[in-house]
Every structure is written in C-alpha cells, then in structure tokens.
Amino acid sequence: MQLLKNLWFNILVSETRVRLYVWLSLVTQVLIVVTGGAVRLTASGLGCPTWPKCTEDSLVTTAEMGFHGIIEFGNRLLTFVLLVIALLTYVTVLRRHKAKDQLVIPTFIFFGGTILLAAGILLQATVGLNAWTIALMSFAAAVMLFNALKIITTARAVELGGLVAPAFLLGLGIILQAVVGGITVLTGLNSWIVGLHFMISVGLIAIAALLVWRALPKPVTEIAPLNRLLAWPTVVVSFVTIAIGVVVTGAGPHAGDIDTPRNGLDLEIWQHYHSYPGYLMLGLLLVQLVAQWLVSRQLWKDLSTRILLLTVIFTIWQAAVGILQARTGVPALLVGIHMFGAASLSALVAFQVFSARKINR
C-alpha cells in the first residue's frame, strides 16, 4: 500500500510532472485529430457500427470487422489515453492550488456523476432507451454540470490565472467529445456532426495550449502595439477559416464510409470560400510578424516573434497543401496532412493571442 501511495503522490502526480502533462495534453489533442482523420480517410468511420459498443454484441472490435474495425476502435481507445492524461494533469495542478480543500469534494462528486453517466449509456445500449435510462443519464448530467460549475468558479475565485480551471475544462471537453463521437457513429457519420466533432477538438487544443502557456515560465518581452490590436481579429479570422474548411470537408469525397452521403454543397466553390479568410489570416499574421520584429529585432530569440514566425510558416504550408489538394482531386494523404496543419495552427494561433494580449487568466 505504501508503495502505491509513493507511486501516486511522489511520481505520478508530483508537481515536477506539470510540464510533462501539459505538453502531453497538447500533443495528444493534436494526435487524436490525426487519428480521427485516419479513421475518415480510410473509410473506417463505421468500422465499429454502433456506440458505446463496437458491435451489437461486443464492446471491442471483432475479427469480422477487419481492418476498419481496428482503425475505428483504436481511435476510441486513444480517447481513454487522453482522459488518463487529463486526470493526471488535473490532480497534479489541484494538489498545489490554494483552494484544494474546497475542490476535493465537488471533484469526487463530479467523477461519481461521470461514472453514473457511463453506466447509463452502457445500460441504454443494452436494454434500449426508456424512462429509467433517460432518468439516470439526466441525473448524472445534472450532477456533473452542477459540480463542474462549482469547481470552475471556486478555482477562478481564488486563483484567476491558474491551471485548475483549464485542466478541468480539458477533461470535461474530452468527455463531451466522446459523446459527440458516439452521436457521429449513431447518425451514420452525418457530415455536420463530424464537423462539430472537429470543432470541439479545435477548442480543446486551444485549452491545452493555454495550459502549456500558463505552466511554462515566460520571459518578459515588449509587445508591438499593433499586435495587441490584431491578436483577437486574427483568432476570429482563423476560426472562420477552419469552420469553412469543415464545410468543405463535408462536401469532399472522404466521408468516412463509402455509403455516407455528403452535405450537397459545391466543393470547388466552397474551396474558394475557404481560401479567402485563410489569405486574410496570413496577411494579419505577416503584419504582426513585421511589427513585432521592428520591436524585438529578433526572429527566434524573442518568444513573441518566434510564435508569430512559426504561425506564419504553418499558415503558408497550409495554403500550399490546400492549393495542391484542390488541383489534384483531394487525395487522402494531403487531406490528412491538411488536418494535422489545422490542428497545429489552432495551437499556434492560441499562443499568438496569449502572447500579444499577455493573457494569463
């Protein structure tokens, strides 16, 4: 027992693990976008044709499901990896929070509600949707919501710019993402639900980036006044670019399953709509980069300039891959690369606004 206690408190949730966990959170959030893309691009979206089970009779993939079942179930398993990392991150940052004694009880009640919700979902999959399963899931969701609000408000009231609130929100978002993923399967890979699934990932990547930003020491640097003005407009334009890109994806050929219908929009026209805010985003970033370089006179040693330089490079890369996609018939490999770029840009755009606005709350 003492050995397990030492393993938990002195190794797994030691304060020295904070940097590791926040970076793992960010990397795995980007990774699950890539693996989710692999599911769709290999037409494995219905490799497990139901949820939360993989098949009507099995929680895991079976030999009959073949390659597609392995791909889809593997992506589901990665969600549990993300949850474990989120849990370790939350417990680690909670241990050093000033209000940890006030947060312990609502945290345990929240996790109890999570277990109840999971039990309700599994019960629904077994006996069907009825008054009892609806009541159980509704009660569990209410318990989770009430205690989630209590945790976030208590943490922020004591330490506005701390790590507890974003660490908790990240874990909560992963649970939400798992449920939306299940709805995606149950709706036969409806393109709009698939798009929502991706946009939630964009939000989770931004939260993970905030965790990294707050956890790591940062040098005090002068910020160009123009950058403080353009930082949030750049975020808005990048969000619009990604959102339209999701619509383009719904019009494209890679649905996740050969029998899944697309959204019916004209792919070529919407590719142009997607490019316009993308070029505007690049322009805003270039203006910021030049303005910050004029202040720092350094491209790499100054943190703010380095963030903008990397964001500009990734944006140009994304534009080049997007053009190549459009001109080569949207091949699956390029789509996967483009998805990785979108996920990485989500983090970089978040970093640029944290840096320019000196956000620490």
N, C-alpha and C positions, 0 to 999 in steps of 0.2 A: 504493500500500500504506500509506504514511504517513497519507494522507487517511482511509482506512478505519479505521486504528488510532486516530486522533484522534476520529473519529466515534463509535467504540465506547467508548473509555475516557474521553474528555473530555465527551461529550454523553450517549450512551445509558445508560451505567452510571456516570455521575458521582454522587458522594454527594449532590449537590444535587437529584437526581431521586427520592430516597427518599420524600418526602412525596407527590409526584405518583403514584408507583407504588402506594403502599399505598392511597391513595384510589381509584385506578383499579381496583385489585383488588376493593375492597369494592363499588364501583358496578357493575362488570361482573358480579360474582356475583349481585347483585340483578337486574340486567338479564337474565341468562340464565334466571332463574326466570320473568320476564315473557314472554320469547320462547318458553320452553318451554310456558308457559300458552297462548300464541297458537297453538302447534302443536296442542295438545289441543283448544282451544275452536273451532278452525276445521276440526276433523276431519281434520287433516293428519298425524296420528301415523304413518300408513303411507304418507305421500307418497313417501318412499323405503322400499320394502317389504322391504329387506334391509340388512345391515350386515356389514362396513365399506363395501361398495359401496352406491351408491344403488339401482341395479337389478342384476340378474344380469350385465349386460353393460357397465355404466357406473359409474365412480366418482362421477360428478356427475349431477345431475338432468337429465332429457331433456324435450323438448317434449311427449312423450306423457304425462309425469307431471303436467303442467299446474300450476295454482296451488298445489295441495297439495304437489307436489314442491319447488317454490320455497321454500315456508314451512319444510318439514322440513329441506331441505338448508341453508337459510340459518341455521337453528338449529345445525346441525352445524358450519358454518363459524365460528360465534361461539365454539365451543369452542377453536379454534385461536387466536383473538384472546386468550382467557383464558390459554392456555398461553404465548403470547408475553409477555404482561404478567407472568405468574408467573415466567417465566425471567428477564426484565429485573430484576424485584424481587429475586429470589434472588441473581443475580450482583452486583447493586449492594450489597446488605447483606453479601454474602460478602466483598467487597473490603475492608471495614473491620473484619471480625471478627478477633479476636486469634488464632484457630486456623485462619486461612485456608489456610496452607501444608499443614496436616494434612487439610483438607477437599477440596482440589483433586482429588486422585487418586480418592477414592471418588465424588466428583461426576461425573467423566468416566466412570467405570465404570458408575455408575447410568444415565447418559444412553445409554451403549452398550447396556445391558440394555433400555432403553426402545425403542431402535431395533430391537433383536432381537425384542422382543415385537410391535411394529408389523409387522415383516416376517413373523412367524409368523401373525399374524391375517390379513394380506393373502394369505399363501400358503394358509392354510386356506380362505379364501373362494374361491380359485382352484382348488385341487386337492381340497378336501374335508378333513375331519378324519381323520387317520391317525396312525400311530405317530410319524412324523417331525415332523409339525406339533405334535403334543402334546408331544413331547420338546423341541422348540425353544421353545415358549411356556413350558413348565415351567422350563426352564433360565433363560430370560430373566427370568421372575418371581422365581426364586430369587436371581439376581444383583441384581435391583432391591431385593428385600427386605433382603438382607444389607447392601448398601451404604446403603440408607435408614436402617437401624438404626445403622450406623456414623456417618453424617452427624449424625443427631439426637443420639445420645449424646455424640459429640465436641463438638458445638456447645454443648450444655447443660452439659457438664462444665466448660467454660471460661467461658461466659457464660450463666448460668441464665435471666436475663430478657431475652435478646437477640432479634434479629429473624430470625436464620438458620433456626432450627428451625421457627417458624410459616410462614416464607416457603417453605421446602422442603415442609412438610406440605400447604400450599395447592396447590402444583404437583402433588404426589403425589395429592391428592384429585381434582384435575381429570382426571388420567389414569384414576383409578378411576371417576369419574363418566362418562367417555366410554365405558368398557367396559360399565358398567351400562346406559347409554343404548342401546348396541348390543344387550344382552340384552333390553331392553324391546321393541325392534323385533322381534327374533327370536322372542320369546314372544307376539307378536301383541298387544302393549300390555296384558299382564296387569296388572290394577289394583294388585296388591300390589307388583310390580316397579316400576311407575310411582310408587307411594308411597315405596318405598325411594329411588328416583331423587331425589324431592323432599327427603327427609330428609337425604340426603347434601349437598344444596345448603344446607340449614339449618346443617349442621356447617361447611361451607366458608365461609358468611357469617360465622359466629362466629369462625373462624380469621382471616378478613380483617379483622374488627373488632378482633381482638387485635393484628394488625399495625399498624392505624391507632393504637390506643391506645398501643402501645409507641413508635411512631415520632414522635408529636407531643409537644411539651413540654406539661406539665400543671401548673396552679397547685396548691399545697398547700392543701387545704381540710379543714375539720373534718367528720367523718362522724358522723351520728347513730348512737348505739349500736344502736338498733332496726334500722337499715338494714343494719348488718353482720350482724345475726341473720337478717333476712328475705331477704337478697340471693339466696342459693342456693336456698331454698324457692321463690322467685319463678321462678328458672330452671327448676326441676323442673316446676312447675305449667305454665309456658309451653310446655315441651317436650311434656307430656301433652296440652295443648290443641291444639298443632299436629299431634301424632301422631293424635289422634282426628279432627281435621279432614281428615287424609289418608284415613282410613277413610270419612268422609262423602263425600269426593270420589269414592272408588271405588264408592259407592252411587248417586251422582248421574248425571245424564243425559249428561255430557260425557266420553265415553270416549276421544276422540282419533281414533276411526274409527266409522262408523255400524254396523259389524258386530261391534264388540268387546263381549263380554259384561261386565256389571258384577259386583260382588262378592256380590250377592244379599241384602245387608242392607237393613233398612227405613230409607229415607232420613230420614223425619220423626223417628223415634225417635233415630237417631244424631245428628241435628242438635241435639237436646236434650242428649244426652251431651256433645257438643262445647261447648255453651254453658256448662255448669256449671263446668268448670275455667277457662274464659275469664272468667267473672264473679269467680271466686276470684282469678285473676291480677290483675284490675282492682282488687279490694279490697286485695290485698297492695301493689300499686303506689301506691294512694292513701294507705295508711298510711305508706309510705316517704316519699312526697312531703311529707305534712304534717310528719312527724318531721324531715326534712331542712330544711324551711322554718323550723321552730322554731329550728333551729341556725343557719342562714345568714341568715334574714330577707330572702332574695332569691330571686326565682323564675328569673331569667335570668342574672344576672352570676355566680352561683355555679355551677361546672361540674356538680357532682353533682345539684343541684336542677334545673338545665336538662335534664340527661339524663332524670331522672325525669318532669319535666313533658312532654317530648316523647313519652316512652314511654306515659304516661297518655293523652295526646291520640290517639296512634295506636291504642291499645287500645280507646278509646271509638269511634273511627272504624271499627275492625274489627268491633266489636259491632253498630254501626248498619248496616254493609253486610251483615253476616251475617243480621240480622233481615230486612232488605229482600229479600235473596236468598230466604229461606225463604218469604216471603209473596208473592213474585212469580214463583214457579216456577223459580228458579235460572237466570236469564238469563246468557248467556255473558259479557257485558260486566261484570256485577257479580262474577262468578267471577274474571275477570282482575284486577279492582281488589282483590278479597279476597286473591288470591295475591301481588300487589305488597305489600299491607299485611302479610301474614305474613312475607315476606322482610325487609321493613324492620324489623318488630318483632323478628325474630331478631337483627338487629344491635343494636338499641336495648336489648334485654334483656341481651345480652352486655356492652354498655357499662355498664349499671347494676350488674352484678356486678363488673366490673373496677374501677369507681369505689368502690362500697361496701366491697369487700374489699381495695382498694388492691393489686390483682393486677398484678404486673409480672414474672411468671415463666411 
